[in-house]
Amino acid sequence: MGTKEDSATRERKALRYSLVVATALAVLAAFWGWISQSQVILLDGVYALIGMVLTALSLRVSRIADSGPTARFPFGKEALIPVVIAVQGMALLATLAYAAVEAVRVILAGGADVTAGSLVAYGAVSAVVSIIIWRYVGQVDRTSDLLVAEARQWGASAAFSALVAVGAVVAMILGRTDFSDADRYVDSVLVLLGCALLVPQPYALLRTALIELLEGAPGEIVQARVHEAITAVRDEFGLDEPTLTMSKVGRKLYIEATFMVAPHSWDIDGEDAVRRSFANSLADLPYEPWLNIELTTDPALML
């Protein structure tokens, strides 16, 4: 899996690449949307612009979170990561809500003329670029919450751009039929469809952030890795199954395990050996484990 330091370096490198491409797409969409007077392209541009700002914020937070504990923040600043992810979710959700309201207003006003060929061209270009960056960011480090959130944005952007291109083709077909007047509504209808398509993404971001802010358990893969380490320690020292709790905030992994042992059978040196063995078993995780490993003879002290 690599060390926490390697993961942090890959994370920031990927975020920088993402920021550059997001900036280019935001400028392209704003210019293209203004020229073509297309709501759906302008929405994509605004979405990309907000994504660009949030990517810059994620990059900054990645550096801050990696700076380590201080006297004022003895547990570090990893909690900033779920906070930023929550901000991403709320900002994108607000953007989609505004776009949907505006699309309904245009439809009620009788629609708007938009060149379908322009929509096809923009949708194709944006979809191809978004797919490339989505695949790149998604494969860099699947353990990074910031990169997972970034990949979700690019995946949603790719799907949205593809929807624009397909919808524009439909508009071109309608223009050659008895329903030619319907093409005035295609742009706004695409906005509404795009909003419906993109809503799950900010919802997923908010859900992920809320779980971490409420100190929820980490994902199944991380839990499985911790249980493997527990099994290795038990086999090495002949210990019973411990009571175990764990949670994750950013790249910090909190683990508390209490083993029940027989009276007068262990000393402090032995307990330290268990702690060292457990820490070594988790050394390859791309997280910073904060361990509280205890041996007790009193059932009342079990977690």
C-alpha positions as CSV (number, residue, x, y, z in Angstrom):
1,M,0.0,0.0,0.0
2,G,2.9,2.4,0.6
3,T,3.7,4.7,3.5
4,K,1.6,7.7,4.7
5,E,4.4,10.0,3.3
6,D,4.3,8.4,-0.1
7,S,0.5,8.6,-0.2
8,A,0.6,12.3,0.7
9,T,3.1,13.1,-2.0
10,R,1.1,11.2,-4.7
11,E,-2.1,12.9,-3.4
12,R,-0.7,16.5,-3.8
13,K,0.8,15.7,-7.2
14,A,-2.5,14.4,-8.5
15,L,-4.4,17.3,-7.1
16,R,-2.0,19.7,-8.9
17,Y,-2.6,18.0,-12.2
18,S,-6.4,18.0,-11.6
19,L,-6.3,21.7,-10.7
20,V,-4.5,22.6,-14.0
21,V,-7.0,20.7,-16.1
22,A,-10.0,21.9,-14.2
23,T,-8.9,25.5,-14.7
24,A,-8.5,24.9,-18.5
25,L,-11.9,23.3,-18.7
26,A,-13.6,26.1,-16.7
27,V,-12.2,28.8,-19.0
28,L,-13.2,26.8,-22.1
29,A,-16.7,26.2,-20.8
30,A,-17.3,29.8,-19.8
31,F,-16.1,31.1,-23.2
32,W,-18.0,28.4,-25.2
33,G,-21.2,28.8,-23.1
34,W,-21.1,32.6,-23.5
35,I,-20.6,32.4,-27.3
36,S,-23.3,29.7,-27.8
37,Q,-25.7,31.1,-25.1
38,S,-26.1,27.6,-23.7
39,Q,-27.3,27.1,-20.2
40,V,-26.0,23.6,-20.0
41,I,-22.4,24.5,-21.1
42,L,-22.4,27.4,-18.6
43,L,-23.5,25.1,-15.9
44,D,-20.6,22.8,-16.8
45,G,-18.3,25.8,-16.7
46,V,-19.6,26.9,-13.3
47,Y,-19.3,23.3,-12.0
48,A,-15.7,23.2,-13.3
49,L,-15.0,26.6,-11.8
50,I,-16.3,25.5,-8.4
51,G,-14.4,22.2,-8.7
52,M,-11.2,24.2,-9.5
53,V,-11.6,26.3,-6.3
54,L,-12.3,23.2,-4.2
55,T,-9.3,21.4,-5.7
56,A,-7.1,24.3,-4.7
57,L,-8.6,24.1,-1.3
58,S,-8.0,20.3,-1.1
59,L,-4.4,20.8,-2.1
60,R,-3.9,23.4,0.7
61,V,-5.6,21.2,3.2
62,S,-3.5,18.2,2.2
63,R,-0.4,20.2,3.0
64,I,-1.8,21.4,6.4
65,A,-3.0,17.9,7.4
66,D,0.5,16.5,6.6
67,S,2.2,19.2,8.8
68,G,1.8,17.0,11.9
69,P,0.8,17.8,15.5
70,T,1.5,21.2,17.1
71,A,1.3,22.5,20.7
72,R,-2.1,24.0,19.9
73,F,-3.3,21.0,17.9
74,P,-1.7,18.0,19.6
75,F,-3.7,15.5,17.5
76,G,-2.9,17.2,14.2
77,K,-5.3,18.8,11.8
78,E,-6.5,15.8,9.9
79,A,-10.1,16.7,10.7
80,L,-9.8,19.4,8.1
81,I,-10.1,16.8,5.4
82,P,-13.7,15.7,6.1
83,V,-14.6,19.4,6.7
84,V,-13.3,20.3,3.2
85,I,-15.1,17.3,1.7
86,A,-18.3,18.5,3.3
87,V,-17.8,22.0,1.9
88,Q,-17.3,20.4,-1.6
89,G,-20.6,18.6,-1.2
90,M,-22.6,21.6,-0.1
91,A,-21.1,23.9,-2.7
92,L,-21.9,21.5,-5.6
93,L,-25.4,20.8,-4.2
94,A,-26.1,24.5,-4.1
95,T,-24.9,24.9,-7.7
96,L,-27.1,22.2,-8.9
97,A,-30.1,23.6,-7.1
98,Y,-29.6,27.0,-8.7
99,A,-29.1,25.5,-12.1
100,A,-32.3,23.5,-11.9
101,V,-34.4,26.5,-10.8
102,E,-32.9,28.6,-13.7
103,A,-33.6,25.8,-16.2
104,V,-37.3,25.6,-15.1
105,R,-37.5,29.4,-15.5
106,V,-36.2,29.3,-19.1
107,I,-38.6,26.4,-19.9
108,L,-41.6,28.4,-18.6
109,A,-40.5,31.4,-20.6
110,G,-40.6,29.4,-23.9
111,G,-37.1,28.0,-24.1
112,A,-34.1,29.3,-25.9
113,D,-32.3,28.8,-29.2
114,V,-29.1,27.0,-29.0
115,T,-26.9,25.6,-31.7
116,A,-27.0,21.8,-31.3
117,G,-23.7,21.3,-33.2
118,S,-21.9,23.5,-30.7
119,L,-23.3,21.3,-27.8
120,V,-22.1,18.1,-29.5
121,A,-18.6,19.4,-30.0
122,Y,-18.3,20.8,-26.5
123,G,-19.8,17.7,-24.9
124,A,-17.4,15.4,-26.8
125,V,-14.3,17.4,-25.9
126,S,-15.2,17.8,-22.3
127,A,-16.2,14.2,-21.8
128,V,-12.9,12.9,-23.3
129,V,-10.8,15.2,-21.1
130,S,-12.9,14.4,-18.0
131,I,-12.6,10.6,-18.5
132,I,-8.8,10.8,-18.8
133,I,-8.4,12.8,-15.6
134,W,-11.0,10.7,-13.8
135,R,-9.1,7.5,-14.6
136,Y,-5.8,9.1,-13.6
137,V,-6.9,10.6,-10.3
138,G,-8.9,7.5,-9.4
139,Q,-5.9,5.2,-9.8
140,V,-3.3,7.3,-8.0
141,D,-4.3,6.4,-4.5
142,R,-7.6,4.8,-3.6
143,T,-6.9,5.3,0.1
144,S,-6.9,9.1,-0.1
145,D,-10.3,10.7,0.8
146,L,-9.4,13.9,-1.1
147,L,-8.5,12.0,-4.3
148,V,-11.6,9.8,-4.0
149,A,-13.7,13.0,-3.8
150,E,-11.8,14.5,-6.7
151,A,-12.3,11.4,-8.8
152,R,-16.0,11.5,-8.1
153,Q,-16.2,15.0,-9.4
154,W,-14.4,14.1,-12.6
155,G,-16.5,11.0,-13.1
156,A,-19.7,13.0,-12.7
157,S,-18.3,15.7,-15.1
158,A,-17.6,13.0,-17.7
159,A,-21.1,11.6,-17.4
160,F,-22.6,15.1,-17.6
161,S,-20.6,16.1,-20.7
162,A,-21.6,12.8,-22.4
163,L,-25.2,13.7,-21.6
164,V,-24.7,17.1,-23.3
165,A,-23.4,15.5,-26.4
166,V,-26.2,12.9,-26.6
167,G,-28.9,15.4,-25.9
168,A,-27.5,17.7,-28.6
169,V,-27.8,14.9,-31.1
170,V,-31.4,14.4,-30.0
171,A,-32.0,18.1,-30.6
172,M,-30.5,17.8,-34.1
173,I,-32.8,14.9,-34.9
174,L,-35.8,16.8,-33.6
175,G,-35.0,19.8,-35.7
176,R,-35.6,17.7,-38.8
177,T,-39.0,16.4,-37.7
178,D,-42.5,17.8,-36.9
179,F,-41.2,18.5,-33.4
180,S,-38.7,21.1,-34.5
181,D,-40.0,23.6,-31.9
182,A,-39.0,21.1,-29.1
183,D,-35.3,21.8,-29.7
184,R,-35.8,25.2,-28.0
185,Y,-36.2,23.3,-24.7
186,V,-33.4,20.7,-25.1
187,D,-30.8,22.9,-23.5
188,S,-32.8,23.4,-20.3
189,V,-34.0,19.8,-20.2
190,L,-30.4,18.8,-20.4
191,V,-29.6,21.0,-17.4
192,L,-32.4,19.3,-15.4
193,L,-31.2,15.8,-16.4
194,G,-27.6,16.8,-15.6
195,C,-28.6,18.0,-12.2
196,A,-30.4,14.8,-11.5
197,L,-27.4,12.8,-12.7
198,L,-24.9,14.8,-10.6
199,V,-26.9,15.0,-7.3
200,P,-25.6,11.6,-6.0
201,Q,-22.1,12.9,-6.1
202,P,-22.4,15.8,-3.5
203,Y,-24.6,13.5,-1.5
204,A,-21.8,10.9,-1.4
205,L,-19.3,13.6,-0.4
206,L,-21.5,14.8,2.5
207,R,-22.1,11.2,3.7
208,T,-18.4,10.4,3.7
209,A,-17.5,13.6,5.5
210,L,-20.3,13.1,8.1
211,I,-19.2,9.6,8.9
212,E,-15.6,10.8,9.6
213,L,-16.7,13.8,11.6
214,L,-18.8,11.6,13.8
215,E,-15.8,9.3,14.2
216,G,-17.4,6.4,12.3
217,A,-15.5,3.2,11.5
218,P,-13.2,3.1,8.5
219,G,-14.0,1.2,5.3
220,E,-14.2,-2.5,5.1
221,I,-10.7,-2.9,3.5
222,V,-9.0,-1.0,6.3
223,Q,-11.0,-2.9,9.0
224,A,-10.0,-6.2,7.4
225,R,-6.3,-5.1,7.5
226,V,-6.6,-4.2,11.2
227,H,-8.2,-7.6,12.0
228,E,-5.3,-9.4,10.1
229,A,-2.9,-7.5,12.4
230,I,-4.9,-8.5,15.5
231,T,-4.8,-12.2,14.4
232,A,-1.1,-12.1,13.8
233,V,-0.5,-10.6,17.3
234,R,-2.8,-13.1,18.9
235,D,-1.0,-16.0,17.2
236,E,2.4,-14.6,18.3
237,F,1.6,-14.1,21.9
238,G,-1.2,-16.6,22.6
239,L,-3.8,-13.9,23.4
240,D,-7.6,-14.1,23.3
241,E,-9.8,-12.1,21.0
242,P,-9.7,-8.4,22.2
243,T,-12.4,-5.9,22.4
244,L,-11.7,-3.6,19.4
245,T,-12.8,-0.2,18.3
246,M,-11.5,1.9,15.4
247,S,-12.2,5.1,13.6
248,K,-10.6,7.1,10.8
249,V,-10.2,10.9,10.3
250,G,-8.3,11.8,7.2
251,R,-5.1,9.8,7.2
252,K,-5.3,9.2,11.0
253,L,-6.4,5.8,12.0
254,Y,-7.4,5.4,15.7
255,I,-7.4,1.9,17.1
256,E,-8.2,0.8,20.7
257,A,-7.7,-2.9,21.6
258,T,-7.9,-4.4,25.1
259,F,-6.8,-8.0,25.7
260,M,-8.0,-10.0,28.7
261,V,-5.1,-12.0,30.3
262,A,-4.6,-14.1,33.4
263,P,-3.5,-12.4,36.6
264,H,0.3,-12.2,37.2
265,S,1.1,-13.5,33.8
266,W,2.3,-10.4,32.1
267,D,4.6,-7.4,32.9
268,I,5.1,-4.0,31.3
269,D,7.8,-5.3,29.0
270,G,5.5,-8.0,27.6
271,E,2.7,-5.4,27.0
272,D,5.2,-3.2,25.2
273,A,6.2,-6.1,23.0
274,V,2.5,-6.6,22.0
275,R,2.3,-2.9,21.1
276,R,5.4,-3.0,19.0
277,S,4.3,-6.1,17.2
278,F,0.9,-4.7,16.4
279,A,2.4,-1.4,15.2
280,N,4.9,-3.3,12.9
281,S,2.0,-5.3,11.4
282,L,0.3,-2.0,10.4
283,A,3.5,-0.3,9.1
284,D,2.6,-0.7,5.4
285,L,-0.8,1.0,5.8
286,P,-0.9,4.5,4.1
287,Y,-2.3,5.9,7.3
288,E,-0.9,7.1,10.6
289,P,-2.1,4.6,13.3
290,W,-2.8,6.0,16.7
291,L,-2.8,2.9,18.9
292,N,-4.1,2.3,22.4
293,I,-3.2,-1.4,23.1
294,E,-3.8,-2.6,26.6
295,L,-3.7,-5.9,28.6
296,T,-5.9,-6.2,31.6
297,T,-6.9,-8.8,34.2
298,D,-10.1,-7.0,35.1
299,P,-13.2,-7.7,32.9
300,A,-14.7,-4.4,34.1
301,L,-11.9,-2.5,32.3
302,M,-12.6,-4.1,28.9
303,L,-13.7,-1.5,26.4
